[in-house]
Amino acid sequence: MKVVVDRSACQGTGLCVAVAAEVFEIEDDGAAIAHHELVPAEWAQSVREAVSACPVGALRIVED
Amino acid sequence: MLVVGASIAGVRAVQALRRQGYEGTLRLVGDEDVPAYRRPELSKRFLAGDLSVDQIALATPADLDCDVLLNARATRLEVADQRVWIGDAGADPRPYRFDGLVIATGAHARRLRVPPMAGVHVLRTHQDAELLRAELATSPRVVVVGGGLIGCEVAATCRSLGLAVTIVEPTGALMSGAIGREVGARITELQSGHGVDVCVNCGVTELRGGNRVESVVTSGGREIAADVVVVGIGSEPNTSWLAGSGLPPATGVLCAPNLAVVGARRAVGAGDVVAWKSSGSARPVRMEHWENAVRQAETAAHTLLLGESAPGFDGTGGLFWSHQFDATLHVLGDPRAADEVRFLEDDPGRQRAVACYARDGRVMAFALLNSADWLGSAGRLVRQRAAMPLHGTGEPLRR
């Protein structure tokens, strides 16, 4: 499973970091990045929650 | 299964029920005229005129594996018979039986108790925002009544459009109800620094005008000329349809720790309408934020499928955010539960602040102004109820 951040859509609301701090971080420009594009299985559930929580729909999961 | 309320909590409840394996009939009922949209945009980019309601759509009915009824209002709940009466597009209400019910009817904007007057607005729905946006095109002088989250965001959007803006706030600092006076003072500085006239310790005693508003009179006796007034004084849960249902009286729908509705079988609640009674706290709380609605919907769906033995909702890690001008505020946890606040970083020049809130020396919440780099560690400290970090300066929390 991969997670993709649309950095042009990202508003830096931080919900992804609150839900899955191991995977996401807000950069200095105010938009999120994913540390692991390929999500380790142990964090798959929290990444799914982050995708569901994002209020601007900037996160997308690409299943293998 | 029936989900009443088709905004973020209702939509996420539908998605969670399907994801958690429910394969039966599912109906989503909403009283607005369009499918669910991203309400947090209304006070920001939508109001500024950059977006249409289609562009802030959350999920179209085609995306959701369920029947969607729009323009449909629940009018009555019959607990014993497990029925909800629904008036569809103005037709007479008729009963819908349910085996499982999600109550996600949200809240509505509280209004000033004054006779209706043109130029006076609230902001909750896309229609509210469109009406307000249309008026902003005429370069009005804007007075915002209430310096909470919505009021501050509307003020920032209006000021960024070049309008003259005044905020009238009864406490000593903007957003103090949510984040206390100490951090609220930073928001006051932010707004003032961008040319918003911030009138704190100021109640509203009167709106003057004829058919249309002309001025706002404050408790200090000041009369502020106004072409447009935006009232942001909080919200009230949408529970009038539950009158006569026999549910216990509460501000909102009283829910158990796992979000089962108290006093009703096979019913759960999610989102702004819920008065959530956690196992640890004496009083139920309403949490009116996007992230809370998303997570409550997930737990509520789980409870509906699993039954009353389902585990409780985790209310410790909530988060809300606010964009005002070029600043971003993140609030983790609930500062309202704290008795002490300590600035771990405070740099007014860079408009940067990290404030830690504690109760009995344990971390309850963080407010991060332009400090998103703290999100990860702040979240951990809040969830762990860690000991209050000892650097920085501490002071009792004031509201």
Interface residues (C-beta under 8 A of the other chain):
Chain A: Q11 G12 T13 G14 L15 V17 A18 A21 E25 I26 D28 G30 E49 S52 A53 P55 V56 G57
Chain B: R12 Q15 R38 P40 E41 L58 W290 E291 V294 R295 E298 G317 L319 W321 H323 T328 H330 L332 A372 D373 L375 G376 G379 R380
